[in-house]
Amino acid sequence: MKNLILILILNLTLNGWAQEKNCSDFKVGKFTYSDPDYADLITVRNDSLQIDSYPKMGWEMTSRVKWLTDCKYEIVYTKVNDPKMESLIGIKYVIEIIGIDNNKIMCKTESDGITVEKEMIKTETE
């Protein structure tokens, strides 16, 4: 009986670790946001490029991605398709993944002394 309990505990422990996701699972893919204010924003990211788009508005912003650690990266906007958004070009944002829950990540974004936390939902793998 003791062996059965030990095997059960060991099995549960190993399965728990095997199912744990890590930040590298979220380096590439297609993402949306849980915040209703950003519900129309779609982010598509690969290792070195990120495209943020608002399809309803026809906006698209391209940024260069540089991974600083497994859970922290920076983006710098390099291209926008609307002249009203040209002020974004060259601005650096540092994003850190601070929490993971299944296909959702909580991110802390910092730029020019402002910090914002947003939840991103991974909808597809690129």
BELRATA-V953122 format. One record per pair of residues at least 12 apart in sequence whose ideal C-beta (glycine too) atoms are under 10 Angstrom apart, sorted by the first residue. I is the first residue (numbers start at 1). GAP is how many residues later the second one is. Records with the same first field share a line. If there is no record, write none. Layout:
I->GAP / GAP
This chain:
19->83
20->80
21->79 / 80 / 81 / 82 / 83 / 84 / 101
22->48 / 49 / 75 / 78
23->44 / 46 / 47 / 48 / 49 / 50 / 73 / 74 / 75 / 77 / 82
24->43 / 46 / 47 / 73
25->72 / 75 / 78 / 80 / 97 / 100
26->19 / 44 / 45 / 47 / 71 / 74 / 77 / 78 / 79 / 81 / 94 / 96 / 99
27->18 / 19 / 20 / 38 / 40 / 43 / 44 / 46 / 70 / 99
28->16 / 17 / 18 / 19 / 20 / 21 / 22 / 37 / 94 / 96 / 97 / 98
29->14 / 15 / 16 / 17 / 74 / 91 / 93 / 94 / 95 / 96 / 97
30->12 / 13 / 14 / 15 / 21 / 91 / 92 / 93 / 94 / 95 / 96
31->12 / 13 / 14 / 19 / 21 / 72 / 73 / 74 / 76 / 88 / 89 / 90 / 91 / 92 / 93
32->87 / 88 / 89 / 90 / 91 / 92
33->74 / 85 / 86 / 87 / 88
34->70 / 72 / 84 / 85 / 86 / 87
35->81 / 82 / 83 / 84 / 85
37->81
38->14 / 16 / 80 / 81 / 82
39->17
40->13 / 14 / 15 / 16 / 17 / 19
41->12 / 13 / 14 / 16 / 18 / 20 / 77 / 79
42->12 / 13 / 18 / 81
43->18 / 20 / 32 / 77 / 79 / 80
44->79 / 80 / 82
45->18 / 20 / 28 / 30 / 75 / 77 / 81
46->19 / 80
47->18 / 19 / 20 / 79
48->15 / 16 / 17 / 18 / 19
49->13 / 14 / 15 / 16 / 26 / 29
50->12 / 13 / 14 / 15 / 23 / 25 / 26 / 27 / 28 / 43 / 45
51->12 / 28
52->23 / 25 / 28 / 36
53->28
54->28
57->25
58->23 / 24
59->21 / 22 / 23 / 25 / 26
60->19 / 20 / 21 / 22 / 25
61->14 / 16 / 17 / 18 / 19 / 20 / 21 / 24 / 27 / 28
62->13 / 15 / 16 / 17 / 18 / 19 / 27
63->12 / 13 / 14 / 15 / 16 / 17 / 25 / 26 / 28 / 29 / 30
64->12 / 13 / 14 / 15 / 28
65->30
66->26 / 28
68->26 / 27 / 28
69->27 / 28
70->27
71->24 / 25 / 26 / 27 / 29 / 34 / 36
72->22 / 23 / 24 / 25 / 26 / 35 / 36
73->20 / 21 / 22 / 23 / 24 / 34
74->18 / 19 / 20 / 21 / 22 / 36 / 37
75->16 / 17 / 18 / 19 / 20 / 34 / 36
76->12 / 13 / 14 / 15 / 16 / 17
77->12 / 13 / 14 / 15 / 16
78->12
91->20 / 21
92->18 / 19 / 20
93->16 / 17 / 18 / 19 / 21 / 23
94->14 / 15 / 16 / 17 / 21
95->12 / 13 / 14 / 15 / 16 / 21 / 23 / 25
96->12 / 13 / 14 / 19 / 21
97->23
98->19
99->18 / 20
101->18 / 20
102->19 / 20
103->17 / 18 / 19 / 20
104->15 / 16 / 17 / 18
105->13 / 14 / 15 / 16 / 17
106->12 / 13 / 14
107->12 / 13
